[in-house]
Amino acid sequence: MNIITMYLTRYIALAVMMGILVFMVSACVKKEDMLGIGSKAPDFELPDQDGNLHKLSSYLGKKILIYFYPKDNTPGCTVEACALRDNFNELKQKNLVIFGVSADTVQSHKKFAQEHGLPFTLLADPQKEVIKLYGANGKLFVSRISYLLDEEGKVLKVYPNVNPLSHASEILGAISKPNIY
């Protein structure tokens, strides 16, 4: 085994271990900290990837997906964002607004959105104020959880253990059903 192969093997093993660690830590969601179905989602205002402020209450009248994720440009987060991107037109036709929220900066979100052609809004919460408010603050990283809100800003569905590969399909299925709490 030459030196390049040895370092490459170590790098890949380290990357896999870090991916597993991020997944395990972000999956540590305290359900008692999460919002309950039928509860009013707390209002907030955060900047997007272009620095524009978005206030949740400004989007009443539309269904809203608020999905919290650990970090821009990490494997699971990229898979989830790209799956939402690939289903964006269908989701938008169902009157759904998508907000991705992480503790990354506006600049990091801008790069992430540009690299992957993300057509929806990424909100920066580096102080983790909204992340904590919505029970998405993990021990080391932001937890991968989502809330689907109805047109009145009430929690329609809670996703405490998001699978990045199937989340977009779950959302499509949920918004096709009538609002039942």
Buried (B, 14 or more C-beta within 10 A) or exposed (E): EEEEEEEEEEEEEEEEEEEEEBBEBBBEBEEEBBBEBEBEBEEBEBBBBEEEEBEBEEBEEBBBBBBBBBBBEBBBBBBBBBBBBEBBEBBBEEEBBBBBBBBBBBEBBBBBBEEBEBEBBBBBBBEBEBBEBBBBBBEEBBBBBBBBBBBEBBBBBBBBEBBBEEBBEBBBEBBEEEBEE
